[in-house]
Amino acid sequence: MAKIIAGVSSSHVPAIGAAIDNKQTEEPYWKRVFSGFEKSKEWMAQAKPDVVILIYNDHASAFSVEMVPTFALGCAAEFPPADEGWGPRPVPVVKGHPQLAAHIAQSVILDEFDITVVNKMEVDHGLTVPMNLLFGSPKEWPCPVIPVAVNVVLYPPPTGHRCFMLGRAIRKAVESYPEDLRVVVFGTGGMSHQISGPRAGLINSKFDKAFLDNFTKDPKKLTRIPHLEYMREAGAEGIEMVMWLVMRGALEDKVDEVYRFYTVPASNTAVGHIILEPHSRAKKKSAGKAKKPAGKMKRAAARAKTAVRRSR
Ligand SMILES: [Fe+2]
């Protein structure tokens, strides 16, 4: 059966993508940001997921304001990078996983979670920037990606609680998929930022850090944050943080924080990043480690027996 092996949350600041595309990652301003993801890339290279389910928001690239689904599931075989005004980003076309995506659609919709099925869609920086941060800049992305777009650009966005419950429904769907797939769920967006109006440039590190703390240990507390509180404390665009709660809902209640990174600013945004693994997975890992010496000893004993027989 498929299983969710980890959750990754990350900001998806468009200027990070521009810094990559314009080869500015070694400049001191950007190095501070990118250095925070070096360990994450190593972790991802070890994790080697078979599929990524990536929660993000479309920034009027695939959906204009004429039609904005609250939740949209990418079921296509591929998703080309969108032209966001200066040509598509020079990143690989994202390959989808139509079979798992169709299964998720069936499972969540029959579970009374009405998601919009999207069979043709371009993806913007909301998806491609976190892919770069975790996988670098390869010629081809190393695994298929199922995009899940959440509306946080047009009022009313979904509540944090609804996002969390979508994560739960996605987990149920993944865990009922018969193929043995190792799945990593990304929750992207945020953290605190406001890009226009008198409060443009707002960053609230205290709010962000408290969010990160509770994200690991008490996510249900976060599901009760009303939209107005996000607006007031984290800025107008801080509402993107509800998307992290989809990822958190997709994990079991008890998780282990593998890694965390926070820095300000990147462009006019706070950058937050966290990697969580289900606690049950950590227990299995340590049980496996504990068994290894016994296995090694058995193999060593077998080798010794063979050596004795040969010497006879
Ligand atoms: Fe965004």
Boltz pocket constraint, residues with backbone or C-beta under 6 A from the ligand:
constraints:
  - pocket:
      binder: B
      contacts: [[A, 12], [A, 57], [A, 59], [A, 126], [A, 189], [A, 190], [A, 240]]
      max_distance: 6.0
